[in-house]
Amino acid sequence: LGNFGSLRMLDATPGTTETATVSGNINFLATAFVGVDGGGANPDRLILNGALASAAGQMIKVGPGELEVAGASDNGVGFVGAPGPWAHGLLVRQGSVFFNKAGALRAIAGGTITVGDGSGGTNPARLILIGSGTDQIGGNLNVDVGLNGQLLLAGATLTESINQLQIFRLGNVAGSVDTGTATLTLNANIFASNAGLT
């Protein structure tokens, strides 16, 4: 992956689920790798409850563990000393990212959400909406689901809206979207795109 994370949760006790919570604001000045090392059957989870800011680059989730974006207010908002809100997108390269928001609260303010980096495999990169919120992504963000990506609406999520949805495929391998019993509303087009020659 090339980077273990500018913010990284180490796996102190392999094979045991561990959780760490950051409640304060986080200022990512540029492209930021966020790593959670512990994966497998008992994955570790890093929970971010505060405001998240970005300057000119997306957040990139690495490592087999889990990252949860939660808290009682919007995460993608500016704050004193921050260059701007978290509005430059998210790439889930490995492991799982959970959006756990309530009501009309949003986890991210802008940019494209990309789930999977196209490396194939059986969905090792996931974005899972588990909160009861109805607008965790917001209807103006595009979502790309790569070859090794999976977008799931689960837990308390009953409805969500996004802008454009693009699902990539290569031969018989493709990204996947599973809404379960929830409703996913698209405000723009859906595309099935080749990730390369087939």
N, C-alpha and C positions, 0 to 999 in steps of 0.2 A: 504494500500500500504506500510505502514511501514516507509515511508520517504517522506517528502514534498519537498525535494530538497536542495542540497548544494548551488544551484543557483535557487532562487525562485521569481516568479513574483506574488505578492499578488493582489487580486481582490479588488481594492480600492472602486469601485462603482459597486456593483453587478447589472447585467442586462444591463450594458453599455459596449460597446466594447472599450477596452483600449489597447494601443500599447506602448511597450518600446523597444529601440534599444541599443545594446551594440556593439560599433564599434571597441573597442580595443581587444587585444589578451586575451584569457582565458586559464589558465593553470590548468587542472584537474589532480591532482597528483595521483588519484586512481579512483576506480569506483565512478562515479559522477551522482547523481540524479539531474535532472533539472526539476523544477516544474513550471507550469503555472496554477494558481488556477481557473480563470474565464472561465467557459464553457457555454454550453447552446446555445440558439439562437443567442446571441451576445458575442461570445468568445473573450477573451483577447489573444494578440499575443506578444510573446517575439522574437525579431529578433537579430540573432547573425551574424555580418558582418566580424568579424576579424578571425585571425588564432585560431584554437582550438588544444590544446595539451593534450595527455593522457599519463599516465605512465604504469599502469598495469591493467586497468579495463575499461569496456565499459561505455558509457554514457547511462543513463536510463531516458527516458522521463516519467514523472508522472503528474498527474493533468489533468482535462478535457479541459484545454485551449490549445492554439496552440504555437508551436515553429517553427520558420523559420530560416533556414541556408542559408544565402545569401552573398552578397559582391562581389567585383570586382576582387578577386583573390581566389586561392584554399584555403579552410578552413582547411583541414587536413595537415598542414605543421608545421614543427618545427620552433622555434624562440629562441632567446637568453634567457636562463634561464628555458627553457621548457625541460621536460624529453624526449620528442619525439613527433612526429605528432599524430593527432587523428587517430589512427590505431588499436584500440582495440574494434571496433564495436559499434553498437547502438541497444538498446532495446526500442521500443515504447510500453510502458505498458498501457498508457491511453492517450486520446486526439489525436491530429494530429501533425505530423511533416511535414513541407514543405521544399523541396530542391528547391532553386530558383537561379540557376546558368546559366550563358550564355556561349556560345562557347564550348570549351573543358575543362572548369573549373570544378573541382570536389569539392563536399561537404565534403567527407570523404575519408581518405587515406587507411583504411584497416579494417580487422575484419569482422565478420558476422553481417548483419543487420537483426534483428528479429522484426517483426511487430505483436504485440499481445502477451500476456503472457499465452494464453490458457484458459482464464477464461470464454470464451463463450460470449454470448450477440450478439447484432446486430452491429458488426464492430465499437466498441468504440475506437479502436486503428488504426490509419491510417498513412501511409507514402504516401505523395502526391507530385509528381514531377510537378512543375508549371513553371520552368524556360525554356528558349529557348535552354539550353545547350544540347549537344549530348552525354555527358559522366559524368553526375552528380554523378552517383554511380561508374562508371568504370567497365570494363568487367571482373575484377578479384575478385569481392566480391560476396559471397553467400548471398542469401536473403531467410529467413524463414518467412512464413506467418502463424501465429497461428490461433486458433479457432476464436478469436475476432479481427483478423487482416484484414486489407485491404491495398493493394498496388494499387495506381492509377497513371496513366500518364494523366495529365490534363493541362489546361492552354496553354502555348506556347510550351510545350514539344512535339516533333514530333518523337524522337527516343532515345532509351537508351539501353545500354547493361549491362548485369550482368553475373556472372559465373553460379552458380547452383541456381535453384529455388526449394524450398520445401514448399508445402502447406499441412497444417495439418487439419485433420477432426476427428470428433467423432460423430458417428451416422449420423444424417442429418445436423449437424452443421459443417461448414468448413470455413477456411480463403478464401479470394477472391482476385483476380487480375483483374483489369479493365484497359485495355490499351486505351480505347476509339478509336480514329482514329490514334493513335501513334503506333510505332513499337517497340516491346521489343525483343531484340536479346539475346538468351541464348548461352553462350560459353561452357556450360556443360549440365548436365542432369536436368530434371524436375522430382520431386518426389511428389506423393500424399501419405502422411504418416498418420497412425492412431495415434491419440494423447493418446489413451488408449484403453481399451476393448470396442468392439462394439457389 
